[in-house]
Amino acid sequence: MLHAARTWFGLLCGFALVAFAQAGEYDYTSFQKIIQCKAPNGLFTPNSTDDVISIVKQAAAANQSVRVITPNRWSITDVLCSESTNGLVLSLQNFKDLTYNQTANTVTAGSGWQVQKLSEAIGQMFNVSFIHLPSFGSITVGGAVATGAHGSSLNHVPSLSDNLVGVRVVQADGTLRNITDAATLRHYKVNLGTLGVITDFTFPVVPLFKVQWTTTPYDESVLTNGTLLDLAKQSDGIYVYWNPHSKSVVAAVMKYVNSSAPGNDYWNYIPNVLEAFRAVQKTEYEILQSTGLTSLFCAAEDQLHARLTSNTGLYQLIAPYFENAVTKQKSGSAFGNGLTSTGFSYNMLSSFCDDCAFNEPEAIYFNDFGIDMPLDQLVPAITFTQNIISRLPVCFPLSDILIRFIKASDADLISPSGADYVSIEWDTTHRNDPFKDPELDLGWVNWVSQGYLLNFNAKSHWGKTGNFPHYANPVGIPLAAQLYPQLPEFTRYQQSIDPNGMFLNDFYKASVLGNATIRATKTYPKCALTYDCVCSTDEHCAAGQKCTDVPLPANKTAKICLDSDQQAGLLDTVGALVEDFNQHF
Ligand SMILES: Cc1cc2nc3c(=O)[nH]c(=O)nc-3n(C[C@H](O)[C@H](O)[C@H](O)COP(=O)(O)OP(=O)(O)OC[C@H]3O[C@@H](n4cnc5c(N)ncnc54)[C@H](O)[C@@H]3O)c2cc1C
């Protein structure tokens, strides 16, 4: 069927045999099915740069817009989506060239490489390594750079975006351009897919090294007494797992060591999960959420948290276990309270799953939240989080609350630009019908995320949290123009190379250019359930829920979806909460 489509559509467009195409509207979604996109002019899968140039030229002649699409689409915002009225999408899955320049100490890789596979390839073929990587190795190089995907380090450049030293890009007029000057590259570091079809990326590399992880449990007071920040400043990398329910923290700290150090472990952070176990977990999460049993959710999070320092138990969505890279046996004896696990950087910086918890069948789908703020906002943000958890208990059996630290970036669309920042992240489990039924944690998530965005100079990761931080909302969350001081330079550059906006999509027009008409499309019945909107009326929540005003510091207000019984219990305590806020902030 695809082959037939290719033949007639290819002939029609004048580039037969150069690119597979699916003619007619191509519908696609994010990996967890919440973000739904359509490309009216179809999907193309070019095999070469010449193919890309042909497609772009044809699209320009037909006044169509172009967006790169990746195989799995791990972002959960409309950044993924084609322009909805006249777009086509183009997959670079066949772009997997790889060259190593020994003199310059750089690698140049095609956009289709998955980050962990690329890291492994350069380690094994050339004995070199990236200095740091995002934790999830299934994302593509192109996707990682487009949204600024990061790991966690204050001492090393923590993302491929910030390491970028060259791109090869097909521009709107069909020209192929190699860009290596730092001033121009700054725009490409977080580009949201708007600066052309980037076929290849060049990054610096260092001699292959090993990473030694040490995991240590702490009381949650380390979050606010300066200990955590000190640990982050002293380490090569750090992942901090906070379980507010048990008031405890596990800090997993990275130390970079010589490649001759003993150890061949693998960080199985986002592991393969047996289908049968996925099915059990999925059923359990649905039952717990539909019955509102927060206490059982908390018991599940406690189990996850305990495993952080034991390396025993079954693999779940996130299972920060270490195992031997060859035998695949958990390296339990080398892991635990204050003990270490060591392996090659390509096995320890980034994790990869083939049969992930979120693969079909029996996929456990989730929303992934990531909100970034300046380092000096961490302590007040944690205090605020504790304040609201004390009123509206919450637990995260999939993830704990993850805290990561990110070294300053000069990218235009990273904020706070030029300053180190911290990311507070968590995952919520979908209901079986996520468009109808509310997640157990919905009210809390609404509250905490609005608080971060309104009170703590925060902004959402471009590919996480959902659309609401970027679109119309009744509480006045700042839009990109207020958040990114270098945004005018980005938009000026974008317009200079693509005056007709061929590579723009609705998401960019809404979030970066502030288009109010597009932003308004995210306000519709039940829009809060999928994090498209902040509720302004009850109809934006689930049936039976109330859109409720709750206080934030500095006399601000959040709007959150609550069940009637949650609302009754909470409103009784709001006065005391305002006093807490007045005392703390
Ligand atoms: C389980 C999980 C773990 C995650 N872990 C992390 C993490 O550790 N750190 C982090 O920061 N984020 C993380 N994320 C978020 C994720 O890294 C980002 O959303 C990333 O952008 C997804 O990459 P992708 O390859 O799926 O690209 P997509 O999400 O499909 O695309 C993102 C954007 O990139 C554009 N694009 C892709 N390739 C090109 C190209 N060649 N030229 C132009 N535009 C292009 C697309 O058009 C789109 O606009 C995680 C997400 C999940 C689901």
The ligand as an ORCA input file, in Angstrom:
! r2SCAN-3c Opt
* xyz 0 1
  C      10.662      8.637     28.764
  C      11.152     10.014     28.405
  C      12.335     10.471     28.951
  C      12.800     11.748     28.645
  N      13.976     12.148     29.193
  C      14.418     13.401     28.973
  C      15.629     13.870     29.554
  O      16.347     13.146     30.244
  N      15.969     15.163     29.363
  C      15.212     16.000     28.609
  O      15.553     17.182     28.505
  N      14.105     15.575     27.990
  C      13.684     14.305     28.165
  N      12.534     13.890     27.556
  C      11.885     14.787     26.590
  C      12.515     14.535     25.198
  O      13.896     14.421     25.298
  C      12.277     15.686     24.232
  O      10.923     15.924     24.148
  C      12.882     15.410     22.837
  O      12.707     16.531     22.039
  C      12.231     14.222     22.141
  O      13.006     13.866     21.015
  P      12.406     13.077     19.770
  O      13.561     12.539     19.013
  O      11.347     12.171     20.164
  O      11.830     14.293     18.898
  P      10.316     14.758     18.757
  O       9.745     14.895     20.085
  O       9.631     13.885     17.773
  O      10.503     16.178     18.054
  C      10.843     17.318     18.772
  C      11.048     18.464     17.790
  O      12.249     18.247     17.066
  C      12.050     18.607     15.699
  N      13.099     17.933     14.929
  C      13.544     16.670     15.098
  N      14.553     16.433     14.233
  C      14.748     17.565     13.519
  C      15.643     17.936     12.466
  N      16.546     17.088     11.994
  N      15.554     19.173     11.947
  C      14.635     20.057     12.434
  N      13.764     19.749     13.419
  C      13.830     18.523     13.956
  C      10.627     18.124     15.447
  O      10.064     18.722     14.304
  C       9.946     18.597     16.721
  O       9.614     19.954     16.599
  C      12.050     12.603     27.792
  C      10.854     12.147     27.239
  C      10.411     10.862     27.535
  C       9.144     10.374     26.912
*
